[in-house]
Amino acid sequence: MTSTSAQISIQHSPASKAFYDRKRAEGKRHRQAVLALARRRVNVLWAVLREEAAYQEPLATLSNAA
């Protein structure tokens, strides 16, 4: 189920799409990149619960744009 959430987030979240694209550029296969994104999403969820803070979507930035 977590990987389904990650796959949907690729379509709807610019930050998730950027993370996925970065993992693919590193040479990871689709499934590996989706699982890495799923782990990241779980880590973020845990941090939100631990800190009792509202989640704010980070802005997707172009890294290495120079």
C-alpha positions in Angstrom: 0.0 0.0 0.0 2.8 2.4 0.7 4.2 2.0 -2.7 0.8 2.8 -4.2 0.8 6.0 -2.2 4.3 6.8 -3.5 3.2 6.2 -7.1 0.2 8.5 -6.7 2.4 11.1 -5.1 4.7 11.1 -8.1 1.8 12.3 -10.2 0.5 14.9 -7.7 3.5 16.2 -5.7 6.3 18.2 -7.4 8.6 17.3 -4.5 7.9 13.6 -4.8 8.3 13.7 -8.6 11.7 15.5 -8.2 12.8 12.9 -5.7 11.7 10.0 -8.0 13.4 11.6 -11.0 16.6 12.1 -9.0 16.6 8.4 -8.0 16.1 7.4 -11.6 19.0 9.6 -12.7 21.1 7.8 -10.1 20.5 4.6 -12.0 17.8 3.1 -9.9 15.1 1.1 -11.6 11.4 2.2 -11.4 10.6 -0.2 -8.5 13.7 0.8 -6.5 12.9 4.5 -7.0 9.3 4.1 -5.9 10.3 2.1 -2.8 12.9 4.8 -1.9 10.2 7.4 -2.2 7.8 5.3 -0.1 10.5 5.0 2.6 11.0 8.8 2.5 7.2 9.4 2.8 7.1 7.1 5.9 10.1 9.0 7.4 8.3 12.3 6.8 5.1 11.0 8.3 6.9 9.7 11.4 8.6 13.2 11.8 5.2 14.9 11.5 3.8 12.7 14.2 6.8 12.9 16.4 7.0 16.7 16.2 3.2 17.1 16.3 3.5 19.6 13.5 1.5 20.1 10.3 3.0 18.9 7.1 4.0 21.5 4.6 4.8 20.5 1.0 8.4 21.5 0.2 9.0 23.3 -3.0 10.6 21.2 -5.7 13.8 22.8 -6.6 16.1 22.3 -9.6 19.3 20.9 -8.1 22.5 21.3 -10.1 20.8 23.9 -12.3 24.0 25.9 -12.6 
